[in-house]
């Protein structure tokens, strides 16, 4: 189910004969699951980039009037969940920067770990920066960084920036799609069909589900370390660090948690439909951890495919027993203390007649802080379940994510707090006790990777503590770029970036 927070979604379109702002609106609308804090669109009419952004859901941030203010030949859009920088209006994306090399709009998914050092190495004064995000450091490299041309600055970015960045970049006359050399976050390219009166064009998106909704054909993923340029001359591509630059498929480090939880089940990630991957995770979970039960249920929506897979493999019938209020999402109305403790009850309602007297096998995709699971279990018991066997289609999450998943600090992760005395394996029985299940078991890391059917490698840092890049601080501070070095205090309100 949905509990903590998700990562950003990026989208871009180059289609001079289409309503690019409207296409982008619907593009980011289908990436809403990747961020609900703010939404924004930047469009270029060939001479000037205009930007509109607002707090909340895409549908809260935009109306016809705002879309109408964004004429253009190309546009980029963003749905934001903060991984660096707080929920300030100034931190909405796309960012628009105007520097010595011209005007750039940028939408970023991921997190650059060494943004602070990168910022000082650019030699730009602090007051130059208008936001508190790592994304602006990337944008400033493009607008003010070293090098003869934009290709040089992309190369500089790829050499210096450590971490995850899938980017959509807009200039006056071109759209760029960029993926970091490890390919930690997804990004794909699609083609819009031509119509009788012309039209057509190119789209780029964090996930392929956005392309399906727009009737675009998925062409391929942007490769790790690739810069794709789309303009009036068509589509071209280059690898600033050299094609493959010594890399093999095994060096690719696409986040395993995208496969488990983040991306939508109808998205295709590096050739695999995620619904299938998650179903296979359920199959594997049933093989690794069988149980005696009368029914299999999933915690909606994210665990449904894995629950279907578990039922298929175990022969225990899959039934729907938890109904989700699909309209619970981001709200500006804060619940009072009594309701805050009932957040799971505000989202889910159990079907008592299905659960009464049953031994229930419950599949969820992950346990992060361990707040949701005991509440789900209590709810199922109150609805009459006789036994509750919890199965999790992610391995125990023992480490935070430095690459753009707001997964809590190490101290907040329940698996990190429950290691065996050897300090190497997680004490699953202790967590079982904490959540109040009759049994609790997790899929193995090997099982989860097997289900992706990928020859290429993954980042599995949140399950292992082994990150694919150097120098990752264990406790990550998402407000790092905000604190005043001398006083440690937050800066005063920052200006809104709007053209
Ligand atoms: P927790 O209560 O912290 O253990 O959260 C676990 C629940 O949140 C699971 O049901 C997951 O489906 C969901 N979840 C896992 N990771 C995230 C995340 N980074 N953002 C939002 N929800 C998450």
Boltz pocket constraint, residues with backbone or C-beta under 6 A from the ligand:
constraints:
  - pocket:
      binder: B
      contacts: [[A, 1], [A, 2], [A, 3], [A, 4], [A, 5], [A, 6], [A, 261], [A, 299], [A, 302], [A, 364], [A, 365], [A, 366], [A, 367], [A, 368], [A, 369], [A, 370], [A, 371], [A, 372], [A, 373], [A, 405], [A, 406], [A, 407]]
      max_distance: 6.0
